[in-house]
Amino acid sequence: MRRDYAEYLSSYKLDAGQLTSTRTLKLLVRELPYQRLQDYAAFQRAVAADQAQTISLDNKAPGAAGVGGNESANDLNESGMQAMKNNNFPMAINIFQQVVKLEPKHKTAWNNLGRAYLGLNQNEQAIAAFKKQTEIDPYDQFAYNNMGLAYENALKYDEARKQFQKQVEINPLDPFAHGNLGVLYVKQRDFASAVPELEKAVELQPQNPLLLISLGQSYIATNQTDKGMAAFEKAISLAPNQIIWNNIAFALAEQGVQLDRADKYADAAINAVETQLRDVNLDNLRFQDLGTASFLYNVWDTKGWIAFKRGDLATAQEYIEAAWQASGSGDQAEHVAEIFEKRGNRQQAVRYYVLSLAADVPSDEARASGRTRRDQRP
């Protein structure tokens, strides 16, 4: 790039496995008049964009440890990041532990270690790692938000809220903290508090359909149905797929509104997932195929929950029991419990409430029902 005030040249060369980057910036004048501000800003952006280019290395054996004995802390940290990218969280934990042993005050390693623990749902270890990160840098741009996620996974919602709020205090325009705080409020059914956080998150991440769904549900729950439906429609326009259809259907069912539309969205999601599963070959089963099947169970639960809200307990039980038997989900066991409670079968209801709490991922609703009775729930 050549301007009358500066020249910028860059070149990249790969030779015998070695990548060489050469950049040269030559300033021709010391000052520019204010009228040239936009011109200079564009020049700066172009230089920054060139320097921000990423280099991607393809690992021919994902998960294999390319770690020897002479790496620096930064080299090991990069290896740990690659392991996380490959979802090899045990290896990532091992590598990041080496990093913090070599350099206890490494700039990012404690945060990365916490993320790796989160990948294995080891929430207490993750929280400890994130706390170390905040001790090193009390103004870290990620650690408080990540710590909030760990507390949320551990079902410690008050602590999670404090961490998300701390991240927002540090960076009022943090899109992730606003979004996570809003979704946490939705989970706690504090929709009035959720609305401003999710509005800010959507403002910062306008292309995120999942945030729009949470915002839509919060609008409907606060008697702003038109705004809620508009948020749902925008989410569908951004991502017309089975995940979005299912999530909107469930949100509508939760609020008990537009159940006919919710049912159509659930059917669309089921049809899309079943179409995907027709191509599954058991001889060449992929990890993502298992995820697709698991998602189908979630849509069955949604379909059943819509029927429950309509008062069709037979259809609700048919779908939700099948979903729970296939997945063992705590939330789905809690839904089965609600069906039996509605039928007046207290013994079976209690059994399924217990099962919902004993699941690998316990039901939030079942935990709440231990503190407040059903007639106090929205």
C-alpha positions as CSV (number, residue, x, y, z in Angstrom):
1,M,0.0,0.0,0.0
2,R,1.3,3.4,-1.0
3,R,0.1,6.8,0.2
4,D,1.8,10.1,0.1
5,Y,2.4,9.8,3.8
6,A,3.4,6.2,4.2
7,E,4.2,2.9,2.5
8,Y,3.5,-0.6,3.8
9,L,4.9,-3.8,2.2
10,S,4.4,-7.4,3.4
11,S,5.4,-10.7,2.0
12,Y,5.1,-14.3,3.0
13,K,7.2,-17.3,2.0
14,L,7.1,-21.0,2.8
15,D,10.4,-22.8,2.1
16,A,11.4,-26.2,3.4
17,G,8.8,-26.2,6.1
18,Q,9.8,-22.7,7.3
19,L,7.4,-19.8,7.0
20,T,9.0,-16.3,6.8
21,S,7.0,-13.1,7.1
22,T,8.5,-9.7,6.2
23,R,6.7,-6.5,6.9
24,T,8.1,-3.0,6.2
25,L,6.4,0.3,7.2
26,K,7.9,3.5,5.9
27,L,6.6,6.8,7.2
28,L,7.1,9.7,4.7
29,V,5.6,12.6,6.8
30,R,5.3,13.2,10.5
31,E,1.9,14.8,10.6
32,L,-1.3,14.9,8.6
33,P,-4.1,17.5,8.7
34,Y,-7.3,16.5,10.4
35,Q,-9.1,16.4,7.1
36,R,-7.0,13.3,6.2
37,L,-8.2,11.4,9.4
38,Q,-10.5,8.9,7.5
39,D,-7.8,8.2,4.9
40,Y,-5.2,7.5,7.6
41,A,-7.7,5.3,9.6
42,A,-8.4,3.2,6.5
43,F,-4.6,2.8,6.1
44,Q,-4.3,1.7,9.7
45,R,-7.1,-0.8,9.4
46,A,-5.5,-2.4,6.3
47,V,-2.1,-2.8,8.1
48,A,-3.8,-4.2,11.2
49,A,-5.8,-6.7,9.0
50,D,-2.6,-7.9,7.4
51,Q,-0.9,-8.4,10.7
52,A,-4.0,-10.2,12.1
53,Q,-4.0,-12.9,9.5
54,T,-3.9,-16.4,11.1
55,I,-1.7,-19.3,10.1
56,S,-3.4,-22.7,10.2
57,L,-1.6,-26.0,10.7
58,D,-3.3,-29.2,9.8
59,N,-2.6,-32.0,12.3
60,K,-2.6,-35.3,10.4
61,A,-3.1,-37.2,13.6
62,P,-5.5,-35.2,15.7
63,G,-5.0,-35.6,19.4
64,A,-1.5,-36.9,19.1
65,A,0.9,-35.1,21.4
66,G,3.4,-33.1,19.5
67,V,5.1,-32.1,22.7
68,G,8.7,-32.8,23.3
69,G,10.9,-31.7,26.2
70,N,12.4,-28.4,25.2
71,E,9.3,-26.3,24.4
72,S,8.9,-22.9,26.0
73,A,5.8,-22.1,28.0
74,N,4.3,-20.2,25.0
75,D,5.0,-23.2,22.7
76,L,3.3,-25.6,25.2
77,N,0.4,-23.2,25.5
78,E,-0.1,-23.3,21.7
79,S,0.0,-27.1,21.9
80,G,-2.6,-27.1,24.6
81,M,-4.9,-24.8,22.5
82,Q,-4.6,-27.3,19.6
83,A,-5.5,-30.2,21.9
84,M,-8.6,-28.2,23.0
85,K,-9.5,-27.5,19.4
86,N,-9.5,-31.3,18.8
87,N,-11.7,-31.7,22.0
88,N,-8.8,-33.7,23.6
89,F,-9.4,-32.0,27.0
90,P,-7.4,-34.5,29.1
91,M,-4.3,-33.8,27.0
92,A,-5.0,-30.0,27.1
93,I,-5.2,-30.1,30.9
94,N,-1.9,-32.0,31.0
95,I,-0.2,-29.5,28.8
96,F,-1.5,-26.4,30.5
97,Q,-0.5,-27.8,33.8
98,Q,3.1,-28.0,32.4
99,V,2.8,-24.3,31.2
100,V,1.8,-23.0,34.6
101,K,4.5,-25.1,36.3
102,L,7.1,-23.5,33.9
103,E,5.6,-20.0,34.2
104,P,3.2,-19.6,37.1
105,K,2.2,-16.1,36.0
106,H,1.7,-16.9,32.3
107,K,-0.6,-14.4,30.6
108,T,-3.3,-16.8,29.5
109,A,-2.5,-20.4,30.6
110,W,-4.7,-20.4,33.8
111,N,-7.7,-19.3,31.8
112,N,-7.0,-21.9,29.2
113,L,-6.6,-24.6,31.9
114,G,-10.0,-23.6,33.3
115,R,-11.5,-23.9,29.8
116,A,-10.1,-27.4,29.5
117,Y,-11.5,-28.4,32.9
118,L,-14.9,-27.0,31.7
119,G,-14.7,-29.2,28.7
120,L,-14.8,-32.2,31.1
121,N,-17.4,-30.6,33.4
122,Q,-14.8,-30.5,36.2
123,N,-16.3,-27.3,37.5
124,E,-14.5,-26.9,40.8
125,Q,-11.1,-27.3,39.2
126,A,-12.1,-24.8,36.5
127,I,-13.2,-22.3,39.0
128,A,-9.9,-22.6,40.9
129,A,-8.0,-22.1,37.6
130,F,-10.0,-19.0,36.7
131,K,-9.5,-17.5,40.1
132,K,-5.7,-17.9,39.6
133,Q,-6.1,-16.0,36.3
134,T,-7.9,-13.1,38.0
135,E,-5.1,-13.0,40.6
136,I,-2.6,-12.6,37.9
137,D,-4.7,-10.0,36.0
138,P,-7.7,-8.6,37.9
139,Y,-8.9,-7.0,34.6
140,D,-8.7,-10.1,32.5
141,Q,-11.0,-9.9,29.5
142,F,-12.3,-13.5,29.7
143,A,-11.7,-15.1,33.1
144,Y,-14.7,-13.7,35.0
145,N,-17.1,-14.7,32.3
146,N,-15.6,-18.2,32.1
147,M,-15.8,-18.4,35.9
148,G,-19.4,-17.5,35.7
149,L,-20.0,-20.4,33.2
150,A,-18.2,-22.8,35.6
151,Y,-20.4,-21.7,38.6
152,E,-23.5,-22.0,36.4
153,N,-22.5,-25.5,35.4
154,A,-22.1,-26.3,39.1
155,L,-25.6,-24.9,39.6
156,K,-24.3,-22.1,41.8
157,Y,-26.3,-19.4,40.2
158,D,-25.7,-16.5,42.6
159,E,-22.0,-16.9,42.2
160,A,-22.4,-17.2,38.4
161,R,-24.3,-13.9,38.3
162,K,-21.7,-12.1,40.3
163,Q,-18.9,-13.2,37.9
164,F,-20.9,-12.2,34.8
165,Q,-21.6,-8.8,36.4
166,K,-17.9,-8.4,37.2
167,Q,-17.0,-9.0,33.6
168,V,-19.6,-6.4,32.5
169,E,-18.1,-4.0,35.1
170,I,-14.7,-4.5,33.5
171,N,-16.0,-4.2,30.0
172,P,-19.5,-2.8,29.7
173,L,-19.6,-3.8,26.0
174,D,-18.7,-7.5,26.6
175,P,-21.2,-9.4,24.4
176,F,-20.6,-12.7,26.0
177,A,-21.1,-11.6,29.6
178,H,-24.3,-9.7,28.8
179,G,-25.6,-12.8,26.9
180,N,-24.6,-15.3,29.6
181,L,-26.1,-13.1,32.3
182,G,-29.4,-12.8,30.4
183,V,-29.6,-16.5,29.7
184,L,-28.9,-17.2,33.4
185,Y,-31.8,-14.9,34.3
186,V,-34.0,-16.8,31.9
187,K,-33.0,-20.1,33.5
188,Q,-34.0,-18.6,36.9
189,R,-37.3,-17.3,35.3
190,D,-36.3,-13.7,36.2
191,F,-37.4,-12.5,32.8
192,A,-37.7,-8.8,33.7
193,S,-33.9,-8.8,34.6
194,A,-33.1,-10.9,31.5
195,V,-34.6,-8.4,29.0
196,P,-32.1,-5.5,29.3
197,E,-29.1,-7.9,29.4
198,L,-30.3,-9.8,26.3
199,E,-31.2,-6.6,24.5
200,K,-27.6,-5.4,25.0
201,A,-26.2,-8.8,24.0
202,V,-28.3,-8.8,20.8
203,E,-27.2,-5.3,20.0
204,L,-23.6,-6.5,20.3
205,Q,-24.2,-9.8,18.5
206,P,-27.0,-9.1,16.1
207,Q,-26.3,-12.3,14.1
208,N,-26.7,-14.7,17.1
209,P,-30.1,-16.4,16.7
210,L,-29.9,-18.2,20.1
211,L,-29.7,-14.9,21.9
212,L,-32.7,-13.7,19.9
213,I,-34.7,-16.8,21.1
214,S,-33.9,-16.1,24.7
215,L,-34.8,-12.5,24.2
216,G,-38.0,-13.5,22.5
217,Q,-39.0,-15.7,25.4
218,S,-38.2,-13.0,27.9
219,Y,-40.3,-10.5,25.9
220,I,-43.3,-12.9,25.9
221,A,-42.9,-13.6,29.6
222,T,-43.1,-9.9,30.3
223,N,-46.2,-9.4,28.2
224,Q,-44.4,-8.1,25.1
225,T,-45.7,-10.8,22.8
226,D,-45.4,-8.9,19.6
227,K,-41.7,-8.1,20.3
228,G,-41.1,-11.7,21.3
229,M,-42.5,-13.1,18.1
230,A,-40.5,-10.6,16.1
231,A,-37.4,-11.8,17.8
232,F,-38.2,-15.4,17.0
233,E,-38.9,-14.5,13.3
234,K,-35.5,-12.8,13.1
235,A,-33.8,-15.8,14.6
236,I,-35.4,-18.1,12.0
237,S,-34.4,-15.7,9.2
238,L,-30.8,-15.9,10.4
239,A,-30.7,-19.7,10.8
240,P,-33.7,-21.7,9.5
241,N,-32.6,-25.0,11.0
242,Q,-33.8,-27.7,13.4
243,I,-32.0,-26.2,16.4
244,I,-33.7,-22.9,16.0
245,W,-37.1,-24.4,15.3
246,N,-36.8,-26.7,18.3
247,N,-35.7,-23.9,20.7
248,I,-38.4,-21.5,19.6
249,A,-41.0,-24.3,19.9
250,F,-39.9,-25.1,23.5
251,A,-39.8,-21.4,24.4
252,L,-43.4,-20.9,23.2
253,A,-44.4,-24.1,25.1
254,E,-42.7,-22.8,28.3
255,Q,-44.8,-19.6,28.1
256,G,-47.9,-21.5,27.0
257,V,-48.5,-19.2,23.9
258,Q,-48.9,-19.9,20.2
259,L,-48.9,-23.6,20.8
260,D,-50.1,-24.4,17.2
261,R,-47.2,-22.6,15.8
262,A,-44.9,-24.3,18.4
263,D,-46.2,-27.7,17.2
264,K,-45.4,-26.9,13.6
265,Y,-41.8,-25.8,14.5
266,A,-41.3,-29.0,16.5
267,D,-42.6,-31.1,13.6
268,A,-40.2,-29.3,11.2
269,A,-37.3,-30.0,13.6
270,I,-38.2,-33.7,13.9
271,N,-38.5,-34.1,10.1
272,A,-35.1,-32.4,9.5
273,V,-33.4,-34.6,12.1
274,E,-35.0,-37.8,10.9
275,T,-33.8,-36.9,7.3
276,Q,-30.3,-36.6,8.6
277,L,-30.4,-39.9,10.5
278,R,-31.5,-41.7,7.3
279,D,-28.0,-41.3,6.0
280,V,-26.3,-42.7,9.1
281,N,-24.3,-45.9,8.4
282,L,-23.5,-48.0,11.5
283,D,-20.4,-49.3,9.8
284,N,-19.1,-45.7,9.6
285,L,-20.7,-44.1,12.6
286,R,-19.3,-40.7,13.4
287,F,-19.4,-38.8,16.8
288,Q,-21.6,-36.2,15.2
289,D,-24.2,-38.8,14.3
290,L,-24.6,-39.6,18.0
291,G,-25.1,-35.9,18.7
292,T,-27.8,-35.8,16.0
293,A,-29.6,-38.7,17.6
294,S,-29.3,-37.1,21.0
295,F,-30.8,-33.9,19.6
296,L,-33.8,-35.9,18.3
297,Y,-34.6,-36.9,21.9
298,N,-34.6,-33.2,22.8
299,V,-37.1,-32.5,20.1
300,W,-39.3,-35.4,21.2
301,D,-39.3,-33.8,24.7
302,T,-40.3,-30.4,23.1
303,K,-43.1,-32.1,21.2
304,G,-44.3,-33.8,24.3
305,W,-44.1,-30.6,26.3
306,I,-46.3,-28.8,23.8
307,A,-48.9,-31.6,24.3
308,F,-48.6,-31.3,28.0
309,K,-49.3,-27.5,27.8
310,R,-52.4,-28.4,25.7
311,G,-53.6,-30.8,28.4
312,D,-53.0,-33.9,26.1
313,L,-51.2,-36.0,28.8
314,A,-51.3,-39.3,26.8
315,T,-49.3,-37.8,23.9
316,A,-47.1,-35.9,26.3
317,Q,-46.1,-39.0,28.1
318,E,-45.6,-41.0,24.9
319,Y,-43.0,-38.5,23.6
320,I,-41.3,-37.5,26.8
321,E,-41.0,-41.0,28.3
322,A,-39.4,-42.1,25.0
323,A,-37.0,-39.2,25.2
324,W,-36.0,-39.9,28.8
325,Q,-35.5,-43.6,28.2
326,A,-33.2,-42.8,25.3
327,S,-31.2,-40.1,26.9
328,G,-31.5,-40.3,30.7
329,S,-31.8,-36.5,30.8
330,G,-32.6,-34.9,34.1
331,D,-34.8,-32.3,32.5
332,Q,-36.8,-34.9,30.7
333,A,-37.2,-37.0,33.8
334,E,-38.6,-33.8,35.5
335,H,-41.1,-33.4,32.7
336,V,-42.3,-37.1,33.1
337,A,-42.6,-36.3,36.9
338,E,-44.9,-33.3,36.0
339,I,-47.0,-35.5,33.8
340,F,-47.5,-38.0,36.7
341,E,-48.2,-35.2,39.1
342,K,-50.8,-33.8,36.8
343,R,-52.4,-37.3,36.6
344,G,-52.5,-37.5,40.4
345,N,-50.0,-40.3,40.6
346,R,-47.9,-38.9,43.4
347,Q,-45.7,-42.0,43.9
348,Q,-44.5,-42.1,40.3
349,A,-44.1,-38.3,40.3
350,V,-41.8,-38.5,43.3
351,R,-39.8,-41.3,41.7
352,Y,-39.2,-39.3,38.5
353,Y,-38.3,-36.2,40.5
354,V,-35.6,-38.2,42.3
355,L,-34.4,-39.6,38.9
356,S,-34.2,-36.0,37.5
357,L,-31.9,-35.0,40.4
358,A,-29.8,-38.2,40.1
359,A,-29.1,-37.7,36.4
360,D,-25.6,-36.8,35.2
361,V,-27.0,-33.3,34.5
362,P,-29.7,-32.7,37.1
363,S,-32.8,-30.8,36.3
364,D,-32.9,-27.2,37.4
365,E,-36.7,-27.3,37.6
366,A,-36.5,-30.3,40.0
367,R,-34.0,-28.5,42.2
368,A,-36.3,-25.5,42.3
369,S,-39.3,-27.5,43.2
370,G,-37.5,-28.6,46.3
371,R,-37.4,-25.0,47.4
372,T,-40.8,-23.8,46.1
373,R,-43.9,-25.7,45.5
374,R,-45.4,-26.1,42.1
375,D,-48.2,-23.6,42.7
376,Q,-45.5,-20.9,43.0
377,R,-44.0,-21.4,39.6
378,P,-45.0,-19.3,36.6
